[in-house]
Amino acid sequence: MEELERLSAADMKAAEKHPVIVIMDDVRSMHNVGSTFRTGDAFAIEALYLCGYTPTPPHRDIHKTALGATETVSWKHFETTMDAVNHAKALGCKIFAVEQAHNSTMLNTLQWSNERVALVFGNEVSGVNEEVMAMADACIEIPQFGSKHSLNISVSMGVVLWEMVRTKHIAQP
């Protein structure tokens, strides 16, 4: 790894993070959870909150896609997504649901600065639950042009985090 100049797991745990918490709302797939850990590591997020029946480490199917990121990304489990949202709000986060909804803000037009945020990604079939949608400060939608109009959760997470970093809405660690 030295030739790639990558941080060790211990150095990554101690490294400065982007002020982003990702909340997973009843995600059912262990592969999605593992991929989310990897994406969270790639973008140096503050934490990952796994909610409801979202699978948690340790599990071989999560580790298979996480490739060690369960050791570098801080995470917590919450009984409900509302518990996680309330916890993030208490930490001073603005809550952004990532969902296709009426009156959503397209990701490419979203305006925010280096404020602390929590991004809520929903269940693979039903999306972000309505109670959370009602509590969100905003709803972010990723512009899409194909016939399916949906992306895998880890892909959506990568797109949103990349746009935040790319446009320097979040300071580089």
HUSULGI-V391291 format. One record per residue. N is the residue number from 1. PHI is phi in degrees with one decimal (NA if undefined). PSI is psi as a letter, one per 30 degrees, with the letter a starting at -180 (none if undefined). NEAR is the number of other C-alpha atoms within 10 Angstrom. Layout:
n=N phi=PHI psi=PSI near=NEAR
n=N phi=PHI psi=PSI near=NEAR
This chain:
n=1 phi=NA psi=f near=7
n=2 phi=-58.1 psi=e near=7
n=3 phi=-64.8 psi=f near=5
n=4 phi=-93.0 psi=f near=6
n=5 phi=56.7 psi=h near=7
n=6 phi=-89.8 psi=l near=10
n=7 phi=-74.6 psi=k near=14
n=8 phi=-70.8 psi=l near=12
n=9 phi=-59.0 psi=e near=15
n=10 phi=-65.5 psi=e near=10
n=11 phi=-67.1 psi=e near=11
n=12 phi=-65.9 psi=e near=17
n=13 phi=-58.9 psi=e near=17
n=14 phi=-87.8 psi=f near=11
n=15 phi=-68.6 psi=l near=14
n=16 phi=-63.0 psi=k near=13
n=17 phi=-115.4 psi=l near=18
n=18 phi=-69.9 psi=k near=23
n=19 phi=-78.1 psi=i near=18
n=20 phi=-131.3 psi=k near=24
n=21 phi=-111.3 psi=k near=24
n=22 phi=-105.1 psi=k near=26
n=23 phi=-110.5 psi=k near=28
n=24 phi=-101.5 psi=j near=29
n=25 phi=-93.5 psi=j near=28
n=26 phi=51.0 psi=h near=23
n=27 phi=-80.8 psi=k near=24
n=28 phi=-96.0 psi=f near=17
n=29 phi=-89.6 psi=k near=17
n=30 phi=-64.9 psi=e near=21
n=31 phi=-66.9 psi=e near=18
n=32 phi=-62.7 psi=e near=23
n=33 phi=-63.4 psi=e near=27
n=34 phi=-60.4 psi=e near=27
n=35 phi=-64.9 psi=e near=25
n=36 phi=-67.4 psi=e near=27
n=37 phi=-59.3 psi=e near=29
n=38 phi=-64.0 psi=e near=23
n=39 phi=-66.2 psi=e near=22
n=40 phi=-60.7 psi=e near=28
n=41 phi=-65.2 psi=e near=24
n=42 phi=-58.3 psi=e near=14
n=43 phi=-104.0 psi=g near=19
n=44 phi=49.4 psi=h near=22
n=45 phi=-75.6 psi=l near=21
n=46 phi=-67.2 psi=e near=22
n=47 phi=-165.5 psi=l near=22
n=48 phi=-123.3 psi=k near=24
n=49 phi=-107.8 psi=j near=24
n=50 phi=-100.5 psi=k near=24
n=51 phi=-121.2 psi=k near=23
n=52 phi=61.5 psi=b near=18
n=53 phi=-89.4 psi=g near=17
n=54 phi=-58.3 psi=k near=21
n=55 phi=-62.6 psi=l near=22
n=56 phi=-124.8 psi=l near=17
n=57 phi=-66.3 psi=l near=16
n=58 phi=-86.4 psi=k near=9
n=59 phi=-159.6 psi=k near=11
n=60 phi=-62.0 psi=e near=12
n=61 phi=-71.5 psi=e near=16
n=62 phi=-71.9 psi=e near=24
n=63 phi=-62.6 psi=e near=21
n=64 phi=-59.2 psi=e near=13
n=65 phi=-97.4 psi=f near=19
n=66 phi=-73.8 psi=f near=24
n=67 phi=48.7 psi=h near=13
n=68 phi=94.4 psi=f near=16
n=69 phi=-69.3 psi=f near=22
n=70 phi=-67.8 psi=f near=24
n=71 phi=-92.6 psi=f near=17
n=72 phi=-114.2 psi=f near=22
n=73 phi=-105.7 psi=k near=23
n=74 phi=-67.5 psi=k near=17
n=75 phi=-146.9 psi=l near=18
n=76 phi=-140.4 psi=l near=12
n=77 phi=-107.5 psi=k near=20
n=78 phi=-123.3 psi=k near=19
n=79 phi=-59.3 psi=e near=13
n=80 phi=-131.8 psi=l near=15
n=81 phi=-67.5 psi=e near=25
n=82 phi=-63.3 psi=e near=17
n=83 phi=-60.2 psi=e near=14
n=84 phi=-66.7 psi=e near=26
n=85 phi=-62.3 psi=e near=27
n=86 phi=-62.6 psi=e near=15
n=87 phi=-63.4 psi=e near=14
n=88 phi=-63.6 psi=e near=22
n=89 phi=-61.6 psi=e near=17
n=90 phi=-63.4 psi=f near=10
n=91 phi=-82.4 psi=f near=12
n=92 phi=94.3 psi=g near=13
n=93 phi=-80.3 psi=k near=20
n=94 phi=-80.3 psi=k near=19
n=95 phi=-103.3 psi=k near=25
n=96 phi=-117.7 psi=j near=22
n=97 phi=-78.9 psi=k near=27
n=98 phi=-106.4 psi=j near=27
n=99 phi=-163.0 psi=l near=21
n=100 phi=-86.6 psi=j near=18
n=101 phi=-155.2 psi=l near=12
n=102 phi=-62.7 psi=k near=8
n=103 phi=64.2 psi=g near=10
n=104 phi=-75.1 psi=l near=16
n=105 phi=-102.0 psi=k near=19
n=106 phi=-65.8 psi=k near=15
n=107 phi=-51.2 psi=e near=17
n=108 phi=-72.2 psi=f near=14
n=109 phi=-114.7 psi=f near=9
n=110 phi=-64.0 psi=k near=16
n=111 phi=-117.0 psi=j near=9
n=112 phi=-157.1 psi=l near=12
n=113 phi=-107.4 psi=b near=12
n=114 phi=-83.0 psi=h near=13
n=115 phi=-75.5 psi=l near=14
n=116 phi=-71.9 psi=k near=19
n=117 phi=-132.1 psi=l near=23
n=118 phi=-120.5 psi=k near=26
n=119 phi=-102.4 psi=k near=27
n=120 phi=-103.4 psi=k near=28
n=121 phi=-111.3 psi=k near=23
n=122 phi=-96.1 psi=a near=22
n=123 phi=-55.7 psi=k near=16
n=124 phi=-58.7 psi=f near=17
n=125 phi=-105.7 psi=e near=9
n=126 phi=-96.3 psi=f near=11
n=127 phi=77.3 psi=a near=19
n=128 phi=-74.0 psi=k near=22
n=129 phi=-66.8 psi=l near=18
n=130 phi=-61.0 psi=e near=10
n=131 phi=-60.9 psi=e near=10
n=132 phi=-68.5 psi=e near=20
n=133 phi=-56.8 psi=e near=19
n=134 phi=-67.6 psi=f near=11
n=135 phi=-87.8 psi=f near=15
n=136 phi=-67.5 psi=k near=19
n=137 phi=-73.9 psi=f near=14
n=138 phi=-160.4 psi=l near=18
n=139 phi=-121.7 psi=k near=23
n=140 phi=-101.1 psi=k near=23
n=141 phi=-121.0 psi=k near=22
n=142 phi=-86.7 psi=k near=19
n=143 phi=-59.6 psi=k near=13
n=144 phi=-136.5 psi=l near=11
n=145 phi=-127.9 psi=f near=8
n=146 phi=-88.8 psi=a near=7
n=147 phi=-81.5 psi=f near=6
n=148 phi=-83.9 psi=e near=7
n=149 phi=51.8 psi=h near=10
n=150 phi=-154.0 psi=l near=17
n=151 phi=-129.6 psi=l near=13
n=152 phi=-59.8 psi=k near=11
n=153 phi=-57.0 psi=e near=22
n=154 phi=-67.7 psi=e near=20
n=155 phi=-68.0 psi=e near=15
n=156 phi=-57.6 psi=e near=18
n=157 phi=-61.1 psi=e near=22
n=158 phi=-62.3 psi=e near=19
n=159 phi=-63.2 psi=e near=15
n=160 phi=-64.9 psi=e near=19
n=161 phi=-65.3 psi=e near=23
n=162 phi=-62.1 psi=e near=15
n=163 phi=-61.7 psi=e near=16
n=164 phi=-64.3 psi=e near=22
n=165 phi=-71.0 psi=e near=14
n=166 phi=-58.9 psi=e near=12
n=167 phi=-90.0 psi=g near=10
n=168 phi=60.4 psi=g near=13
n=169 phi=-68.6 psi=f near=16
n=170 phi=-115.4 psi=k near=19
n=171 phi=-64.5 psi=k near=15
n=172 phi=-68.7 psi=k near=12
n=173 phi=-70.8 psi=none near=11
